[in-house]
Amino acid sequence: METVLESEEDEQRPTRDPQEEEEEEGDRELEETFRNTQVSAPRQLLLSLNMADSSFPESHRINSAAETRLLTFANNFQRQFSHMFPERRPLLLGPINEFGVQKFVSTTLRATATVQPELFTWGGCAEFVASFLSLEPLDPPIELPSYLFSPASVLRTQRATCFEFSTLLCSLLLGVNYDAYCVSGYADRETCLLDQSLQHCPLLDTPVQSVISEESQENKYKEKPQRSLKSHFMTQEEQKKKPSSEAALLENLKPDEQSEQRPADRLRGLWLHCWVLVLSGSRSVQENFFIEPLTGARHSTGSAHFLGIESVWNNHNYYVNMQDCRSGCSEMGFDLEDVNLWEPLLFGATSKKQLIHEASNKNLYKMTPDVQEELEELEEQAFEMPRSWVSDISITKKDLETRWPGGHKRTRYRKAEVERFAPYLRPNGLTTRLVSYKDLDCKEVLMVKEWYQHRTDHLEEREVNKVDNVTTERFRRGRPFDLLFHRFESLTTEGVHEMKFCSIRVDNLVQRLVSPGEMTETFQRRADSLYYRRVHFGRQVQFSGEHVNSEPATRLIQVVERFHRDSSKPANQDVAERVFLLAQRRIEVTYHLDADTFIPSHRSFIKPREATEQKKAEDFTQDMVSSFMVGLSDTPVKTLTLYEMLVSLMKDEEMVVHQIEESLKEVRDIVSCREEEEGDVQLFFCPWTTTGAARARSKRQDMERQAAEEQSWLHENEKDILAPLLMRLDLSDPLSAEDAKQLHQECLSEFKQKLVEDANLIQERYQKETQQLQRKQQWYQQNQLDMTEPQEDEYQTYCSDRTLQIRVAMRRLKMHQEEAPLKYQALDERLREDPRLAPHLLS
C-alpha cells in the first residue's frame, strides 16, 4: 500500500485512464473541501477553553496549501487502508483542533527545547507532563477521539486525553533530541483509566521503621541457641505427602489478594490508548522503551500493560503497524525503515533516523555530482511533512513549581494514598503526604507520612504511626541543638523520647533515648573514649512542666559509662566501664581485657561518709576497696594510691551528675522549642522561586509605600508648629476650647523658654571669651620681659581673635534682645490666626 505523488509531466499526458481522472477529480474536490470547511468540535470543550482567539496565531484557524494537500493524501491513505484491512480499526490521521479545524496528527507535534534544565532528560519531561495535566478519559473508551488539541492549549487548560498527553510529551522529547514517537494502540483498563489502586506505592519501598525501641547492647558472651537437628530430607518428604493441606494454607495466607481480584474485563484488547515510543540511537539510548505519559513511568517494549499497536508517528512521518499483535508488543520489531513491518504514509520523506545518519556521516565522504543530482531529484518528488501549525510551547518556572493542577494532586495506590502539594501552597510547608492503610478499602489508617520544605525549623519529614501512636520527625542540619531525629509519643506528656544529633556537637553526642525511668546516651569520637552512658532514675523524669525535677542527684540510682580501648595505656589501667551506684555510695570500675586474658580486672570503691553536725567524716580505709586484678604481682597497692583513685572517681562522679542535669535540661528545652515551633510555623521564602520573588517584591513595595507616606507626612507637617505638641499632648482634632487655650499657652511658653535659652547661650559664650582674654593678659604681664619676638606676635594675634569673638557675642546678644519680643509677638499672632485655635481664642 503506497501513497504516491504524480509528477506534473504525468498530469499533462493526453491519454489518461477514466478511473484515474475520476479519482483526481475527487481529490481536487476533497482538497477544496479541506481548504474552505471547518469541522465543529464539541461545544462544551470549545467553551471550556475560555481563551481569546487573538492569543493564537492564524495557523490554528486555517490550513496552508501544504496542510490541505497532506490531508488529501491522508484521506486517500485511509480509504486504501480500510479497503485492504476492513477488519482493522480506522487510523487517527486528521482530528480537529480547538478551533474546529482539521489538522494532521504529525503537524500537531512541535519539537520544543525549553530553557528549564529539569526538562533536558526524558525522565524530567515525563514527570512534568504526568504531574502538570489531569486526565480526561476517552468517551467512549473504544473509539478514537475526534479532536486533538494543540500542546499550547493543553498547557493552559491542564486537562488532556491520553493522546494529548502523548503529543505534549513527544514534542518535548523531540525538542531535546530524542527519537520519540506517539503510539496509538491498545492497553489494559487500569492503564487507560489511570487506575493505580492495585499498584504498589513507590513511596512505600522503604520499610516503615519500628516503634520506639530501647537500645540494647548485644552481649557477646550470651549463650547461643541450640541448632535444630531436624532432617531436611524428611521435611521435604512430608511436604510432598500433604499437597492439599499446603494449598489450603496458602489460600488462608493470602485473603487480601483474593479479595482484590476484579471481575474479568469484557473490553480487554479494545481499550484505546496513546503512549510514547523512544527508539535507540540518540541521546545515548541503548534500547527501545515505552513511556506511559499518564504516570511518567518507563516500560520495556514487551510490557504486559500494552496489548497492541495500530500506528506510530512523529513530526516527520506516520507509520502503520503491519505486524501481528495478538501476543502483545513483546515480539514486535521497531525498525520503521522496514516496509514489511511498518507502512509509511509518505514514501521518501526524511525520517529521524536518516537525519541522525546524515549528521554523523556529513564529513566522512563527499558525494559525486551524479549521486547528488539523483538525490535532489528524489527529494523533489518526495512530499515532506509541513511545518507544525502549533504555536510555541512555553513552560515557565512557575509551571514547574506549581506542577499539579491547582497545585494539588491525589493518587490512590494499593493500601495507600498520596497527596502532593506545590511549594508554599500549604502554610505549614507540606509538599507530600502518604497515608497507608491496613485494608484494601482504605478505611483503617496505619501510618501517615509527610514531607515538608522551606520550614524555618528545618523539619523535613514526619511519620505518625497510628497503631502505636508514635511520631517520628527528621530534620536537616542547622537547627538548634543540632537535632536531626526525634521520635516520641507526645510532646506534652512524659513518655519516651529518642533523639539523634549531628556529629559536630561539642560533646560528640549522637543519640539520646529518654524513658520514664532511664536515659541512654551514645557518643562518637570523644577524646576521653566515652561512647555509652546509661542513667537510672528513682522516679519518673518530667519534661513538660515549667522546670525539670530539682536535685537530680537525689533521684539518680545508677550511672553506667563505657569507654573504648586506649592503646596508649596498659589494659589493667585502661577503664572499660564505670558504674556509679549513687544510692549505695559505691563506685565500680572494670578495666579492658588484655590480649592474653579473658577475665577483666575489677575494683569496687565505697565512698566514706561526709561529716555532719553529730558525726565527723568517716576515714578512708583499705577495707573500703575490693580488687580483682589479673596478671599483677602480689604486692598490694598502697592505701594512699587507692585514696587518690577514689578522690578522682568522686570528682568524675560530680562532673557526670552535672552533665546529666544539663542533658535533662536540654531535653526539656528541645521539647519546649518544638511545641513553640509547631504552634507558629514559619516558612523561609527562597528569592530564587517565583513565590519567594513575588513575596519579596510585595514586601519591597510595601516598604516603599510606607517610606513615601512618611515622607509625605513629614513634608506636610514640617511647617506645622503645632504638630509636635499635638503628638506629645495626645490631643484629638477638632480641639475643644480648653485644649486650644492649653495648646496656645504651651506653645508660647516653650517658645519663650527657647528664647531665654538662646540668650543664656550667647551670654555664656561672651563670658567665656572674656575670661580667656583676661587670663592671657595676666600671663603676658607676668612674662613680657622674657618673651621673644615670635611670642609677642602670637600674643597680639590671640588678643585680636578673642577681641573679635567678644564683639561678635556682644552684637548677637544685643540683636537677640531686640528681636526676641518681636518674634514672640509674631508667634502669638500666628497662633491666633491658626484655623484650629482661632475660634477658641477670639474671646
Secondary structure, DSSP 8 states (H G I E B T S, - for coil): -------HHHHT-SS--HHHHHHHHHHHHHHHHHHH------HHHHHHH---GGGS-GGGTS--HHHHHHHHHHHHHHHHHHHH-TTS-------B-TTS-B--GGGG------S-GGGSSHHHHHHHHHHH-EE---SSTTS--SB---HHHHHHH-EE-HHHHHHHHHHHHHHTT-EEEEEEEEE-HHHHTT--TTS--GGGSS----S--------TT----------HHHHHHHHHH-HHHHHHHHHHH-HHHHHT-----TTTTT-EEEEEEEETTSTT--S-EEEETTTTEEEETT-TTEEEEEEEE-SS-EEEE-S--TT-STT----TT-TTTEEESSTT---HHHHHHHHHTTTT----HHHHHHHHHHHHHS--------------HHHHHH-SGGGEEEEEETTEEEEEE-TTTSTT-EEEEEEEESSTTS-SEEEEEEEE-SBTT-EEEEEEETTTTEEEEEE-TTSGGGEEEEEES-TTSS--EEEEE-TTSTT-EEEEEEETTEEEEEE-S-TT-EEEEEEEESS----SSSS--S-HHHHEEEEEEEE---TTS-GGGSEEEEEEETTTTEEEEEE---TT-SS--EEEEE------SSS------GGGEEEE-SS--S----HHHHHHHHHHHHHHHHHHHHHHHHHHHHHHHHHHHHHHHHHS--B---TTSHHHHHHHHHHHHHHHHHHHHHHHHHHHHTT-TTHHHHHHHT--SS--HHHHHHHHHHHHHHHHHHHHHHHHHHHHHHHHHHHHHHHHHHHHHHHTTS--HHHHHHHHHHHHHHHHHHHHHHHHHHHHHHHHHHHHHHHHHHHHHSTTTHHHH--
